[in-house]
Amino acid sequence: MATKLKKQDNPKSEKLWAAAEKIIPGGTQTFSKGPQQYVKGVAPKYIQRGKGSHVWDADGHEFVDFVLGLGPVILGYAYPRVDEAIAKQLKDGIAFPLMHPLEVELSQKLVELIPSAEMVRFGKNGSDATAAAVRVSRAHTKRDKIACCGYHGWQDWFIGTTTRNLGVPDAVRKLTLPFKYNDIDSLKALFDQNPGQIAAVILEPTLFVAPKDDFLKKVKELAHKNGAVLIFDEVITGFRIALGGAQEYFGVTPDLSTFGKALGNGMPISAIVGKAEIMSKFNDVFFSFTAGGEALSLAASLATVAELQEKKALKHVWAMGDMLRDGYNAMAKDLKLEASTRMIGYGFWPEMEFNGKDGKHSFEIQTLVTQELIKRGVLTRAGMVLCYSHTPEDIRKTLAAQGEALEILRDALKAGDVASRLEGELIPPVIRAS
Ligand SMILES: Cc1ncc(COP(=O)(O)O)c(C=O)c1O
C-alpha cells in the first residue's frame, strides 16, 4: 500500500518565481528547466546546490537527481577532481588575449578518443557545434539543404522545423528537412525530392531506441552516394554511451560529429570534430566568438575526460541505469502495468514510457508518476539521466519511490481517476515536431 504523502511547501521557490515572471521573459533561461516541465504546485522551481548525485532546492529539500543539469553532469555535482582543475586554472585567469595551451591539449585528447576526430574546434553550447557543422557542410558541398533527425538546438536552421519556430524566416525553414529515425526510406525520399541539393545529413545516432537493420550504416552509404556530409550529433551520446561516442559503440564513423553536455561535467563547452578535409574549411568559414577557448571549461573538460578514463566510470553509469530500468520493469510487470508504463533505453539514459489506452504518450500518467516521485525525494523527468556519483543506494531508494508511484497509478487506472489525482498542472511537451 503506497504511503499518501503531503506536498512539500516551497515558499522560497514561489517567491523567486513571482519576481522572475515580472523581469525574465518566460521566467527561465532554458525552456526545459522551466516550471512547465514539472508538476506545478508540487515540484520545486529553483535548485540551490548539488553534491554528487543529489541536489537541494531553494527551500532546502533534498532530492536524488536524474536530470543532472539536462545531461552535462556525468561525474557528479561539485566533483572534486573537476572542481580542483577549475580552481587551479581560476588562479591563473579565465579569458586571455591569445590562445591558451589547454586548447591544444584537449584537442589532442579528443583526436585520441573519437574515431572521426582528425581536427577539433570548440564551442560553448551544443547548438554552437551543430550550427557550425551545418555551416561548414554547406561550405564544403556548396549546397544549402540539410536533412535532420532528432533535436539539434535553438538555432534558426533547426528550430524552424519544430512548433517553436516563431521568428525563423520561412526561407530558412524550407532549407531543413526532417526524416524519421530507423526509417531509411524517409531519408531516401528526401534525396529523391531534392537531387544534388542536400549538403548534410545530421542525426542523433541513438537515444532511447537502438538503430535497427544497419540503419546508421545505411544512412552513411546514402549520404555519401548523394554527395552529402554525414554528421552525428553526439551532444547526448558523447562521453555517455562510450568515450568515443555512439560512433565507437556502433562502429560507424561519420564525417563530422558534435559533442557537448558531458564534455565538461557542467562547464559550458562543446566541440565539433571530424575529417581534416572538411574541418580545415574552418580556416575561412566563420566560427569565432569571444568565449571560444575559455580556459576554465577546457581545464574542467580535461579533468572530466581523465576521470572517466581512469575510473572506467561509464561502466558504473550503465550499471546503475540497467539496475533502475530492470527494477522498474519488474515492478510494472508485477503490478500488471506493462501496457501503461515501462522503462526503455540504454543504461546511461533510460526513459520511463507512459502510454494511454490509445497507445499514445500519456502526459496525464507522466504527470502523476513524476509528481509522486518528487514527493518522495526523486527529481526526474521521463528520461532518467545517470552519472558516476549515483550509488546502488540511490537506485534502491528510487526504485522504492517508483514502486509506490506505480501502486498509485494502478489504483488510479482501476478507478479511472488519474486526472483527479494530479495535484498540479499537466506537463506539456517543450517542443513537438511539426
Ligand atoms: C542531441 C542534441 N543536440 C544539440 C543540442 C543543443 O545543445 P545546447 O542546448 O547545449 O545548445 C541538444 C540539447 O539538448 C541535444 O540534445
The ligand as an SDF file (V2000), in Angstrom:
LIG
                    3D

 16 16  0  0  0  0  0  0  0  0999 V2000
   21.2470   15.9470  -29.4250 C   0  0  0  0  0  0  0  0  0  0  0  0
   21.3360   17.3940  -29.0700 C   0  0  0  0  0  0  0  0  0  0  0  0
   21.9360   18.2370  -29.9240 N   0  0  0  0  0  0  0  0  0  0  0  0
   22.0760   19.5600  -29.6620 C   0  0  0  0  0  0  0  0  0  0  0  0
   21.5810   20.0900  -28.5010 C   0  0  0  0  0  0  0  0  0  0  0  0
   21.7390   21.5610  -28.2190 C   0  0  0  0  0  0  0  0  0  0  0  0
   22.6200   21.7190  -27.1780 O   0  0  0  0  0  0  0  0  0  0  0  0
   22.5540   23.0760  -26.2830 P   0  0  0  0  0  0  0  0  0  0  0  0
   21.2380   23.0800  -25.5960 O   0  0  0  0  0  0  0  0  0  0  0  0
   23.7340   22.9130  -25.3630 O   0  0  0  0  0  0  0  0  0  0  0  0
   22.7300   24.2120  -27.2090 O   0  0  0  0  0  0  0  0  0  0  0  0
   20.9480   19.2600  -27.5660 C   0  0  0  0  0  0  0  0  0  0  0  0
   20.3920   19.7980  -26.3210 C   0  0  0  0  0  0  0  0  0  0  0  0
   19.6410   19.2030  -25.6080 O   0  0  0  0  0  0  0  0  0  0  0  0
   20.8110   17.8760  -27.8690 C   0  0  0  0  0  0  0  0  0  0  0  0
   20.1990   17.0430  -27.0300 O   0  0  0  0  0  0  0  0  0  0  0  0
  1  2  1  0
  2  3  1  0
  2 15  2  0
  3  4  2  0
  4  5  1  0
  5  6  1  0
  5 12  2  0
  6  7  1  0
  7  8  1  0
  8  9  2  0
  8 10  1  0
  8 11  1  0
 12 13  1  0
 12 15  1  0
 13 14  2  0
 15 16  1  0
M  END
$$$$
